[in-house]
Amino acid sequence: MRPHFLGAARGRPALPELRRLLSVLLATAVALLGLVALSTSSAPVAHAADPKPINNLLKPSIYNDPPKVGELALAHPGTWSPAPDSVTLEWFRSGSATPIGTGNAVLVPFAARGETLTVKATAKKAGYVDAVVSSAPSTPVADGTPVNYTLPAIFGTPEVGNTLAVWEGAWSVEADSYAYRWFQSGTAPPIATTKTLVVPAGAAGKELSVEVTLKAAGWHDGVATSDPVTAHAPGTGPVKNVVQPAISDAPQVGALAVAHPGVWDPQADSVDVEWFRSGSTTPIGTGLTIVVPAAALGETLTVKATAHKAGRTDATATSAPSDTVGEGALHNTEAPAIFGSPVVGSTVEAWPGAWFPAPGGYTYRWFQAGTVAPIGTGKTLVVPAGAAGKDLTVEVSAAKAAYADAVATSAPVAVAATGTTPVQNVDEPSISGTLKVGATLTASTGTWNPADAATSVTWFRSGSTDPIGTGDSLVVPAAAESAMLSIVVKATRAGYSDGYAVSAPQGPVLAAGATPSVQNLVAPAITAAPAVGQLVGVHPGVWNPAPDDVALQWFRSGSATPIGTGNYIVVPAAAAGETLTVRATATKAGYASTTVTSAPSDVVAPGALANTTKPLIYGAPVAGATVEAWPGAWSPAADSYSYRWLLAGTVIGTGKQLVVPASAIGKALTVEVTATKTGYAAMTATSVAVTPAQGVACGAAAGSVTSATAAQTQAAEAVTAAQAKVAKLKAKKKAAAKAGNRAKTAKLTVRLRKARSAQADAEAALATATKAVASAQAGAKQYCP
């Protein structure tokens, strides 16, 4: 039996069925694309006087039924004929006329829990009456499950006997409470169910993890598990460097440089410190302090600290390079002096004074009062006639490699007018003996030219022009106690004018029966620029004779209570804005101890908080989600933190948490954390930027890509079928025409015309579906980066 021309032949679809399929495919593609104008050849003609309605062929529907609180619900807009210009979707929960959302997707609110959802679709097309159709109600909205954005984490040192704590992670829902279960590898049941865990002995060498369960009313429990950590037996874990070693500011040749050994976890039993100068692998010293050598001038210093802890692996850390080492400072401990007879025509000599450290050489400049230019530049000077009646001084410049030059000037002496040739002093006089009241001192008169000149000695104490004795020896009188002593030697010879020479002063004179004391030549000195929390050191000074010990006590201005002892201290917060002094007491067997105090230090600056690990943003950075700031790690630990959330440089929040606004999508989001601590300057650190995405739109866009791709595939198959139908009818028509069968040819002509129209419709549907795929893919690219 021949099939009816509208029926099916050999399993191929009948033409009406093909057209109905093409109509559904075309409508689906139009709904996914959003707005498509069909060709006028396939659209019905609208009459202004008699508008036609848009027909709903398939009601809107909700895909994921039942919907769940906090999750995405997706809607199909339905199928319409003719294809509308637009379809608007509104979401409603039962018992409410207020929409809870629009568009293909909605995030189900908590208020909808236990209710049903419907979607109302409004279809619009130019020249047609709007059509409004609602979906069937969904099943009641079920409880949702919180989403874990960032896994829980374990804090603390995983050592047997130590206490570990859990950070619960970041979630999409604010918790009413949390539950915990700790596990160790190889053991099925949990080993604890509290927020903290004291690591048990059986956990040594095993992995520990914690399972966190978030509980919130109206939500299913959310569960997430931390990454594991490996526990170790007491005293067997590696030593870790928490804060690297550091060197005091502005090191100078010959001065004390101080190293902070760093901070270690656990606290080290001992820390070995080695000092290096840049470009050398040979240590220049060990220990927490060194006197900076001349070879380090112009270079930087580093220290390598090696921490030791019994039963643990040693750990090593190296400091950042110091400031460049500067020149040392030469100290004049006793002023220069002029020896010889200050008489016109005689020769006088400069004594360079006492210096620390010993200079490498000296230069001299002689001056007479009233003259700017020097009158001589040697160690000796033949007194010129112009100096008669004027004061004479000598300026001594000390020089030493790696040290800045230093200058000191002698006390003035008065020049006498020219007489006969004076007796010349060759070697200056000196004093020997114990400088103590009641002791006998002996004078050495020096040597003279001529050698047979007769000499006489007069004894003086500092600050007085009245002699305290004459002759080659002196029993020290009580009036000389605590004073410096010197002698003036007068040399006479017939035919010469008298010559005079003065010994270098010595002292101070001790009381009768007193023990000689250690003398301080250079006072203690505190390293520059002390700051709270930093190591500051002190040079103990220079003493004569070298003491057996120098005890050092640190004080802050306005307080008589020591804040520390020894060569260095970590400056406490209470000293901020004040100065420091060091009281040094030198002791030596057989000598009386001596105490001197350093000059005040620079004003103590606020400490510097160091950010050792940058802040982080926890949580999924999607619009509407809550992210949280972790403040990072700081040394020392801050007292408090404040937060500023920055979107492309603009502040959008100031709390620890932030609900990501829609305006953040695609932009750089960072959190700026400011740490504060008493005695320290506030310090700010900024997290790495994250780029928020639109999470809800991403899910909808991904679903649209899947649906549009399926519609495109079906449309392509329909085009292939239509093309085959047209080709077959053309062949039949050609055969009928060749056979002269006009009736059959006419029927085939009608069928061919309809088949070609169906082919055109199929090709239009394919083009529309292809556009829908492109549009959906663009949306996915935008919302799902």
WOFENZI-V777958 format. One record per helix or strand of 2 or more residues. SS is the DSSP state (2 for helix, 1 for strand). FROM is the first residue (numbers start at 1). TO is the last residue. Records with the same first field share a line. If there is no record, write none. Layout:
SS=FROM-TO  FROM-TO
This chain:
2=15-33  110-112  201-203  294-296  385-387  478-480  573-575  662-664  695-739  742-783
1=52-53  55-58  61-62  72-76  79-81  86-93  101-102  105-107  117-124  128-129  131-134  141-142  144-145  148-150  153-155  163-167  170-171  177-184  196-198  207-215  219-220  222-225  229-230  240-243  246-247  256-260  263-265  270-277  285-286  289-291  301-308  315-318  328-329  331-334  337-339  347-351  354-356  361-368  380-382  391-399  403-404  406-409  413-414  424-427  430-432  440-444  447-449  454-461  469-470  473-475  485-492  499-502  519-522  525-526  535-539  542-544  549-556  564-565  568-570  580-588  591-597  607-608  610-613  616-618  626-630  633-635  640-647  650-653  657-659  668-676  680-681  683-686  690-691
